[in-house]
Amino acid sequence: MPAWNESEGITAFVTELQESFCNTQVNFCIVNDCSLDDTEYKVLELKKLGYEISLHSNLINLGHGPSTVKALRLGLHSGTEYILAIDGDGQFIGREVALLYLAIKSGKFDLVEGIRINRNDPLSRKFISLVTRYLIFFRTGHRTVDANTPLRLYKKDSLALLLESLPSTSLIPNLYLSALSRKMKLRIGFVNVSSIPRRGTNPIGTTWGKSSFLKPNTKLFKFCYAAAKEWFSFKA
């Protein structure tokens, strides 16, 4: 779980996830990407309450992509059989996240993707999501409904295979993982999950700042430009 400035919602989110996996041992691996609020303090409070949490704080702000890769690598070496990737902003419902675990426990899949439904994103974000679906199709020949979903559950061996080809500094690791898993012909399961507003008083978060319904702000536009350059230079 990568986290940046999530102090308002991370306590409730981690607690909800723990309760949703009530019959399963859950180890949380949280990468705090130099949050400017009390995210680290809130996580340490949970640890004092008995939650199995491994907290890793970046020395410099790496951004969501590299922090996600770092969290995946740490999760891979935690000794668990399955590794759940999920963002720290709490935009998922715990009991629905647990459905991914039931799916992968069936033995039919190497990984399970959480497909976000009923998303209430600005038009500019919906356009970006549509573009990512076509990027995956043109590179792999496979269609996907939610190419950039941050909610995925991996078998340990499958994640190890994927991470061998995943750049540690990638801005868009979830997009790479969608492409790599399809090119490697892994068995992929899908679970529809609700997409809810970010937890806390600011439902849009601090990553991109304010933007209109139609037009992305400058920060998001610059990110998309850098991500596009990275994507087309990546050979996989």
N, C-alpha and C positions, 0 to 999 in steps of 0.2 A: 504494500500500500504506500504509494507516494503521497505526501501531504505538504501543502503550503498554505499557511494562514487559514487553518481549519479549526481553530480553537473553539468556535461557537458550536460546532456540530459533531466533532470527532468523538466526544465522550458518549453521546447517545448512539452514534453509529456503531462504534466498536461494541458497545453493550448489546445492541440489537443483534449484531452478527453473532456474538457469543451465545446469546439466548436461542437464536435460530438453529445453531449447531449444538443443541443441548446434550445430545448423546455422543458427541464426537470431540476428541481432544483438538483444540484449535490453538495454534501458535501464530501470533500476529507479528509480522515483520514490517515495521513502519519506517520509511525513509523521510525524515523531516528536511525539506529543502530550504534551510535557512529562513524559516518562517519569521515574520516580523511581529507576530502576536504571541499568545500563550499556548500554541500548539504543543510544544515540547513539554511544558508543565502539565497540561491536561493528560498527555500520554503517560507521563511518569506517575501521575495520580492513579491512573488505571492500573499501572503495574504494581503499585503499593496495595491495591485492593485484591491482588492475587491473579490478575490476568497474565497469561503467558505472552509477554510482549518483549520483542527485541527491537530497541530503538536505535536507529542510526541517523546521526545528524551530519549533513554535508558541511564541509568547511567553507564552501562557497556555493552560491545559488547555481545549480546545474540546469534547472528547468525541468518541466514535467517528463520529457522523453528520457533523458539520461537517468533521472531519478527512478523512472519506471523500470528501466533495464537493470539498474543497481538492485532494486527491490526483488526483481525476478531472480537474479543471480544469488542473492542472499537466501531467498526462499528455496532455491534449488539445493543449497548446501545445508539446509536446516534439518535434513534427515527425514522429512515427511514424505508420504507416498504421493500426495496430491498437493499442487500449489495453486492457490486461487489468486488471481490478479484482480485488483479492484482499486479505484481511486478513493482518496480520503474525503471527498466532498459530500459523501453520503447521498448520492442521487439514486440509490437503489433501496429496495425493501428487503430486509433480512430474510424473511421466509421465502421470498422468491429466489434469492441468491442460493439458498439451501437446495433448491430444485436442481441446480447444476451438479451438486454433489450426488444427488440421487441418480441423475442421468449417467454420470461417469462411473458410478459404482456398478452399473449394469454390465460393464465390461465390453460394451459395444463401441466405445469411442476412445480416441487418444487424447482428445481435448473437447471441451464444450464451450460454446460461445453464448453469451447472454445478448439476445437481440432486443434492443430498446424499442419499445412501442409507445404510441401516444406522446411523442416528443413535441414540446411546445417551443421550438427554437425559432430565432429570427430567420427571415427568408434567406439572408446571406449564409447562415450556418447550414440551412437545409440544402442550399446549392453546393456548398463545400462537401457535404455528406454524399450528395449525388455524384459529384466528381470522383470521390474516393472509391465508390462502387465501380465506376467505369475503369478506374486505374487498375483495380484488382482483376477485372474481367480481361482487359487488354494484355495484362502481364501473364495471367495464369489460364485464361480460358474458362474460368469458373465464376459464376455469379454469386454475389453475397448481398444480403439485405443490409447489414450493418458492418461495413468494412473496418471501421475505426473503433469498434466497441472496446471500452476499457475493462469489461467484465469477462473473464475467461478462466476456466479451470483446466489445469493440465495434469496428465500423468507425469511423473518425475522424468521418466526416460524420454518422453516426447518433448518436454521443455528443454532438456539437456541438448537434444538434437537441434532444436530451433535456435537456441542461444549460440551455437557454434557459428552461425551465419549472421547473427544480429549485431550490428555495430553498437558499441557501448555508449557512443556519444549521439546516437540517433535522436532526431527531433520527433520522429514519427514511428516509434517501435511497434505500436499496435497495427499500423498499416502493413509494416514489414511482416509481422507475425501472420496476418491474414494471407499475404502472398506466399510466404514460405511454407506454411502448413498445407496449402493447396498444391503447391508445386511438389512437395514431398509426399503428396497423396496420403496424408494422415486421415484417420477416420474422425470426422468432425460432427459433433452433435450440436443441436440448437435448442435454446430455451427462451421463450418470450418473457421479457421482464419489463416492468413499468419503469418509466423514466420520470423521476420526481424532481422538484426544484432542489437546489443545493440547500443543505441544512444550515440554519443560521438566519440572521436578519437580512443578509444580502443574498438573494436567491441566484444571482448571476456570478458571484465570486469576484475575485480581484485579479485573476489572470489576464483577462482581456479588457477589463474596464467597460465603460459605457459604449454602446453602439446603438444605432437606430434599427428599426425592424428590417429595413431594406439594405442598408449599407454598413459593412463592417468598419470598425475603427482602424486607425493606422497601424496599431500594434498587431492586430490580427492579420491585416493585409501583408505586413512585413514577414510575419511568421509563415504565411501560406507561400510567399515567394521563396523563402529559404527552404521550406519543406519540399517544394516542387523541384528545386535544384538538386536537393539531396536524393529525392526519389528517382529522378532520371539519370543520376550518376551511379545508382546502386545496381550492381549486376547480380541478380539472383534468379 
